[in-house]
Amino acid sequence: MPCSTGQLCGSGPSPISGGGCPRGCWVVLGGIWVQLKVLSSRATVGSTEVSVAVTPDGYADAVRGDRFVMPAERRLPLNHVLDVLEGQARHPGVLYVQKQCSNLPTELPQLLPDLESHVPWASEALGKMPDAVNFWLGEAAAVTSLHKDHYENLYCVVSGEKRFLLHPPSDRPFIPYELYTPATYQLTEEDSFEIVDEEAMEKVPWIPLDPLAPDLARYPSYSQARALCCTVQAGEMLYLPALWFHHVQQSHGCIAVNYWYDMEYDLKYSYFQLLDSLTKASGLD
């Protein structure tokens, strides 16, 4: 898939169709996630309240000016979220069900009988069970800004598609970080957004660069990075290794489930820490 960054974009890590599961579906038991039909009919989970990130432009946990701005969070019935996605209702801003920390078993336990609790081959290979299983549902405007995680990530798309722009950890010298005052979007009574500082929190290191439209005059080193792009479609799984930088877009109403396995803090982590320290010491940030 070509990138729109003006950079070299290889094929990237290949999504796994079926995840090697003889049933032909990576996490959905019986080959069809029956509860998705229930989800569409609102019969079982429609009235369930879920945590929803709300932003004015779809960017949660992202740099805005001199602030690192986190989303407003609302508890909304899943019915209402689905109505907004289908154009049958309105809600200020852009909605994204993206709360992590295992929001699937804690907020949508009705779906668990039709879902694998882990990815068996990954659990065997990594020698552990996942720390978290997360559910994702949102509008096309919802975007995840460029960042990395300390988790081995098995990302499974149930419907629609996700578009990943990826950088390996070795691109760290070309990816800028800056410190930002943390803040949160708050919805006013007039349904507009204001940014409110989080006074008690320390400054947050974050990547200010948008890889889809990089400001190379300000961050010239990024021209040496090489992005990999990957589209993960329904029924496919992407293994996203720990410490890989990723920026994520999605089709409207895309549903996904991902499994987070804690990384091993071994030699690979030490190498990355060394690279990170050398980048900072050399003034490349």
Stockholm file with secondary structure:
# STOCKHOLM 1.0

chainA/1-285         MPCSTGQLCGSGPSPISGGGCPRGCWVVLGGIWVQLKVLSSRATVGSTEVSVAVTPDGYADAVRGDRFVMPAERRLPLNHVLDVLEGQARHPGVLYVQKQCSNLPTELPQLLPDLESHVPWASEALGKMPDAVNFWLGEAAAVTSLHKDHYENLYCVVSGEKRFLLHPPSDRPFIPYELYTPATYQLTEEDSFEIVDEEAMEKVPWIPLDPLAPDLARYPSYSQARALCCTVQAGEMLYLPALWFHHVQQSHGCIAVNYWYDMEYDLKYSYFQLLDSLTKASGLD
#=GR chainA/1-285 SS CCCSSSSCEECCSCCEEGGGCTTSCSSBGGGSCHHHHHHHHTSSSTTCEEEEEEESSSEESEEETTEEEECEEEEEEHHHHHHHHTTSSCCSSEEEECCCSSHHHHHCGGGGGGBCSSCHHHHHHHTSCCSEEEEEEECTTCEEEEECCSEEEEEEEEESEEEEEEECGGGGGGSCCEEEEEEEEEECTTSCEEEEECTTSCCEEECCCCTTSCCTTTCGGGGGCCEEEEEEETTEEEEECTTCEEEEEECTTCEEEEEEEECCCSHHHHHHHHHHHHHHHTTCC
#=GC SS_cons         CCCSSSSCEECCSCCEEGGGCTTSCSSBGGGSCHHHHHHHHTSSSTTCEEEEEEESSSEESEEETTEEEECEEEEEEHHHHHHHHTTSSCCSSEEEECCCSSHHHHHCGGGGGGBCSSCHHHHHHHTSCCSEEEEEEECTTCEEEEECCSEEEEEEEEESEEEEEEECGGGGGGSCCEEEEEEEEEECTTSCEEEEECTTSCCEEECCCCTTSCCTTTCGGGGGCCEEEEEEETTEEEEECTTCEEEEEECTTCEEEEEEEECCCSHHHHHHHHHHHHHHHTTCC
//
